[in-house]
Amino acid sequence: MQDTDLPIFFAQQADPIAADQAVFGAAQPDDEGAFLVKWARIRANPDTLTRTIEADGGVAGYAHAPRLDRLVDELIFRLDADVVHNQ
């Protein structure tokens, strides 16, 4: 994951259709400040594995997995709606 991925992740989160379809979405998906705080916390945690998902040469979304006791307890991901619907 790179810093340049964050604006793409935010645009994906802020998309009204994607936000409406998210099972566990952000309370305010268009709040960029809250988004940046959340991602600073995720990226600062050395026990969280974070990856950018790429498709067709571009950023398609992300996956991150908090690890506790060397095990992955959950997998959190977001995929761009265009990628999901075009596969």
N, C-alpha and C positions, 0 to 999 in steps of 0.2 A: 504494500500500500504506500502511496506517495501523497504528499501534500496537495498535488494537483488533482487528486481524485475527489477531495472533499467537496468542491463546488458541484461536481457531478452527482455525488451522493445526496447533497442537499436538494438539488433540482429534482431528483427522483423522489425524495421524501415529500417535497412540497407540491408535487403534482396532485391536483385535487382528486383525480380518479384513482391514482395509486393510494393516496391517503385514505380514501373511502373504502378501498378493498383490503387494506392492511388489517390483519387480525389483531396484532399488537403494535399499533402505530403510535406515533408521538402525539401527546395531548394537543399540541399546537404545531402541526407539521410545517407551517410557514415561518416559524420563529427561528431565524438563523442564529441568533445569540445562544438560545438553548441548544440548538444542534451542535454548535462549536464547543460549548461546555461539555456536552455529552461525549463528543469525539475526543476531546482533550483527556477526559477521564479514561476512556477506552484505551487510547494510545499510550497513556502513562502507566497502565497496569502491565507489568512484565509477565503476569500469568494469563494474559489474554492473547490468543492467537488470532491475528487479523489478516485477512487477504482481500485483494480486489479480484472480482470475477470479471474476466474479459471474454468478449464474443465479437467476432468479425473485426478484430483489431481495435476495439474500443472498450470503454468501461461499461460493463453491463450491470454491475452491482457490487455487493460486498458480502463477506461472511466473517463473522467473528465468533470465537468460542472461548468463554472463560474456563480456565482449568483450575480445578481444586484437587489437591492430593494426587497430582499427575494424571488425572482423568478429566476428560471433557464432560462437563455436566449438561451443557446445552449448546446448540448451534443456532445462531441468530443470523439471518440473511435477508437481503433485499435484492430483487432483480428488477431491472427496468421493464416496464409493461410491454414495450415494443419487442424486447427480446423474448419474453414469455409467449407472446401471441404470434410471433413469427417462426417459432420452432416447430 
